[in-house]
Amino acid sequence: MRPPAQIKPWLSIEKMFQWLQGSPDGPSYNRRMAIWLTCTGRLHAHKVAEILGVSTQAVWLWIRQYNTKGPSGLERVGRGGRRWGLMRRGREAEMLKPFLQKARSGRAAKAAMIKPIIEKELSRAVSTSYIYRLLRRHGWAEIIAQSQTITGRSDDFKKLSRPWRRNG
């Protein structure tokens, strides 16, 4: 039978144990435990995968990353953020500022009014759903709800939207 994978000696056994104990979260602990079990327990990748409840390919990937880059090879960098954003959030907020005062006074801006301005800024066409997502991102539902309670429109809406509440 083939011997288990070899782990490069980036850390001593004591340092590796401290590294394992200092893992910040569950997935990181699993990656480090795979290295620990392969190094100290001399277990095969399929046994380590069975113990940790992950795929064998994942264990082989973690071993390769550890052997090539050391302990830092198993650290994950998040992919967060708006990778497909057309404008930065600050610029979006700046574009919506003129409409904010109108919305607070009770005259909420419609997507059809905002769309040409955004398209002009971006020099490209955008969908109406993009405009609605932009407004939601900047909390316009709350602003419109507040303006409607100030002007008393919400009471009219409640009356007209529920036929069983109408008077005769």
For each residue, the residues with C-beta under 8 A, 3 or more apart:
1:
2: 44
3: 6
4: 38 42 43 44 45
5: 38 44 45 60 63
6: 3 67
7: 35 38 39 63 66 67
8: 66 67 70
9: 12
10: 66 70 71
11: 15 16 19 71
12: 9 15 16
13: 16 17 39 40
14: 17 18
15: 11 12 18 19
16: 11 12 13 19 20 35 36 39 40
17: 13 14 20 21 36
18: 14 15 21 22
19: 11 15 16 22 23 32 71
20: 16 17 23 29 32 33 36
21: 17 18
22: 18 19
23: 19 20 28 29 32
24: 28
25: 28 29
26: 29 30
27: 30 31 76
28: 23 24 25 31 32 74 75 76
29: 20 23 25 26 32 33
30: 26 27 33 34 52 54
31: 27 28 34 35 62 74
32: 19 20 23 28 29 35 36 74
33: 20 29 30 36 37 52
34: 30 31 37 38 48 49 52 54 58 59 62 63
35: 7 16 31 32 38 39 62 63 66 74
36: 16 17 20 32 33 39 40 41
37: 33 34 40 41 43 47 48 51 52
38: 4 5 7 34 35 41 42 43 45 48 59 63
39: 7 13 16 35 36 42
40: 13 16 36 37
41: 36 37 38
42: 4 38 39
43: 4 37 38 47 48 51
44: 2 4 5 47 48
45: 4 5 38 48 49 56 59 60 63
46: 49 50 56 59
47: 37 43 44 50 51
48: 34 37 38 43 44 45 51 52 59
49: 34 45 46 52 53 54 55 56 58 59
50: 46 47 53
51: 37 43 47 48
52: 30 33 34 37 48 49 59
53: 49 50
54: 30 34 49 58 59
55: 49 58 59
56: 45 46 49 59 60
57: 60 61
58: 34 49 54 55 61 62
59: 34 38 45 46 48 49 52 54 55 56 62 63
60: 5 45 56 57 63 64
61: 57 58 64 65
62: 31 34 35 58 59 65 66 74
63: 5 7 34 35 38 45 59 60 66 67
64: 60 61 67 68
65: 61 62 68 69 73 74
66: 7 8 10 35 62 63 69 70 71 73 74
67: 6 7 8 63 64 73
68: 64 65 73
69: 65 66 72 73
70: 8 10 66 73
71: 10 11 19 66 74 75
72: 69 75
73: 65 66 67 68 69 70
74: 28 31 32 35 62 65 66 71
75: 28 71 72
76: 27 28
77:
78:
79: 83
80:
81:
82: 85 89
83: 79
84:
85: 82 88 89
86: 122 126 130
87: 91 92 95 121 122
88: 85 91 92
89: 82 85 92 93 137
90: 93 94
91: 87 88 94 95 121
92: 87 88 89 95 96 134 137 138
93: 89 90 96 97 138
94: 90 91 97
95: 87 91 92 117 118 121
96: 92 93 99 100 114 134 135 138 140
97: 93 94 100
98: 101 102
99: 96 102 103 109 113 114
100: 96 97 103 104 143
101: 98 104 105
102: 98 99 105 107 108 109
103: 99 100 107 108 109 140 143 144 147
104: 100 101 143 146 147
105: 101 102 147
106: 147 148 150 151 153
107: 102 103
108: 102 103 140 143 144 147
109: 99 102 103 113 114
110: 113 114
111: 114 115 128 131 132 135
112: 115 128
113: 99 109 110 116 117
114: 96 99 109 110 111 117 118 131 134 135
115: 111 112 118 119 126 128 131
116: 113 119 120
117: 95 113 114 120 121
118: 95 114 115 121 122 126 130 131 134
119: 115 116 122 123 124 125 126
120: 116 117 123
121: 87 91 95 117 118
122: 86 87 118 119 126
123: 119 120
124: 119
125: 119
126: 86 115 118 119 122 130 131
127: 130 131
128: 111 112 115 131 132
129: 132 133
130: 86 118 126 127 133 134
131: 111 114 115 118 126 127 128 134 135
132: 111 128 129 135 136
133: 129 130 136 137
134: 92 96 114 118 130 131 137 138
135: 96 111 114 131 132 138 140 141
136: 132 133 139 140 141
137: 89 92 133 134
138: 92 93 96 134 135
139: 136 142 143
140: 96 103 108 135 136 143 144
141: 135 136 144 145
142: 139 145 146
143: 100 103 104 108 139 140 146 147
144: 103 108 140 141 147 148
145: 141 142 148 149 154
146: 104 142 143 149 150
147: 103 104 105 106 108 143 144 150 151
148: 106 144 145 151 152 153 154 157
149: 145 146 152 153 154
150: 106 146 147
151: 106 147 148
152: 148 149 155 156
153: 106 148 149 156 157
154: 145 148 149 157 158
155: 152 158 159
156: 152 153 159 160
157: 148 153 154 160 161
158: 154 155 161 162 165
159: 155 156 162 165 166
160: 156 157 166
161: 157 158
162: 158 159 165 166
163: 166
164:
165: 158 159 162
166: 159 160 162 163
167:
168:
